[in-house]
Amino acid sequence: MAKRNKAKPSRAKASKKTAKKTTPKQPAKRAAATSTKASKKTSASKSKGFQLASLAPTLTVNDLTQSLAWYCDVLGFVVGQRWEREGALVGAELKAGKVTVYLSQEDGKMGDRIKGQGFRLYCYTDQNIDQIANGIKSRGGTLATEPKDEWGVRAFNLEDPTGYKITISSNK
């Protein structure tokens, strides 16, 4: 076992004592700056991790035929693909611009479920919100709120036949 020299205090202890007497706030500032730099590095490294190019939700609906008609005829989505099982329609892919939404028919296996609760789809567009809202109303749709300026965007809300809440907004 090596012998320690007890007569001399360690350099770390000596510098801490000196720092406390002469500049008590300086180490704290350095620590805060280091902490800020560390958090920036952490958030920067996180942004290089999980990155998405898009997100496509699947909505389980009570009546797939009714929902398809509403999303296509009222909102303006187009059907990409349809899925059938034993001759019955069980799902569909809907597209609007670069966005995809999937609809699937509720099969009842999980019992009676309330859908759309605690969930909202936010849709962003470069198109004129008032024209979109008027188009939806002219095709038989009902808005939950009329277009209004709020939070730096112009937006309105509506609800699909199953109860999913949708906000459509634009910066224009």
N, C-alpha and C positions, 0 to 999 in steps of 0.2 A: 504494500500500500504506500503511496507517495505521501510525503509530509507536506503539509500546507504551512505557509509562512503566515502566522497570525499577526505579526507586527504591522504589516501593510494592509490597509483596506483595499478591496478590489477597485478597479478603475470604474466599474459601473456604479458602485455605491458612492464613490467620491464625486463623480460627475452628476449624479442625481441630487446630491446635497447642494452642490454648487448651483445647479440649474434652479432649484427651488428658491434659493436665496436671492439670486440675481434677476432671474426672469421667470416668475411663476406662471405667467399666462402663455409664454411662447410654446412650451411643449404641447399644451392643449390645442393651440391653433394648428400646430403641425399635425397633431393627431386627427383633427377635424379635416384638414386638407387631405391627409392620407386616406381617411375614411371616404371622403367624397370621390377621390380618384379611384379607390377600390370599388365603390358602388358603380361608378361609370364603367369600369372595366368589366364588372360582373354583368351589367345590363347589356354592354356591347357584346360580351361573349355569349350571352343568352340569345341575342338576336341572330347570332350566327348558327344557332342550334336548330330548333324546330321552326321551319318556315313553310307556310302554306301558299299555294298558288290560287286556291279557291276553296269554297266550302259549299256542300250541297246537302241541305237537310232533307230528311224523309219525314213527311207528315202522315200519320195514320189517321184516316178519315172514316166517318160513319157511313157515307154513301159515295163510293168512288165515282160513279157515273155523274152524280150531281156535282161533285167537286171538280171533276174534269171539265164539265160544261162551264162552271163558274170561273175557274182559272183561265180557260181558253176564251170563252165567249164574252165574259165581263172584263177580266183584267187584260187579256191579250197574249197570254202564254201560248206556245205551240207545243204539240206533243212530239217528243223525240222518239221514244220507244214505249211499247205497251207490253205488259207481261200477263199471260193467262196461265191458269192451272185448271186442268180438266174442263176446258172450254169456258171458264169464268174469268173475267178480268180481275186481277188481283193487285196490279200496280201500274204506274206510268211515270215516265220521265218527262218533265216539262221544262221548256227553255224560254228565256226572255233575255235577249242580248247575250252576254257572257255568263249569265246566271242559270244554274240548274236547280230545280226543286223536284223531289220525288214524292209521289203520293202512293200510299198503300191502303188497301181495304182492311178495315177492322175485321178481325175474324172471330172475336168474342172469346178466345181462349184465355184471356186474362181477366175475364169478367167485365162488368160495366165500368168503363173508365171515363172520367171527365177529361176531355182533350182541350188543349190550348191554354190551360190554366198555368200562369207563371211563365209564359213563353210568348215572345213577340218576334216577328220577322221584320227587320229593318231593311228596306230596299232603297238603294240610292240610284239616282238617274241624273243625266244632264238635260233631260227633256223638261218642258214647261209643266210644272205641277198642276196649275189650274186647268190646262188643256187635258191632262191625264184624268184629273178628277171629273171634269165635265164629260169626258168620253165614257168613263165608268158609269156615271149616272145615266147617260143616254142609252147605254146597253143594259139597263135594268139593275145596276148595282146600287147599293146604299152605302154612303159614307158614315162612319162613326163620328168624324169631325170634318168640318169643311177645311180647305187649305188655309193655313195661317203661317205667319212668320214667327219663328220661335227658335231659340238657341242657335242663331246664325244660319238657319236654313228655312226653306218654305216646305211645309209638310202637311199631310192629312193622314187620317187613320181609317181603317175599315176592318171588318171581320169576315172570315170565310164561312161557308155553310156549316162547318164542324165546330167553329168557335175559335179558331186560331186568329190572333190579332196581328195586323199588318200595318206598318207605317211606311209610307212612300214619301221620300224627301229629295230635295234638290237644293244646291247652293244658288241656283238661278232664280 
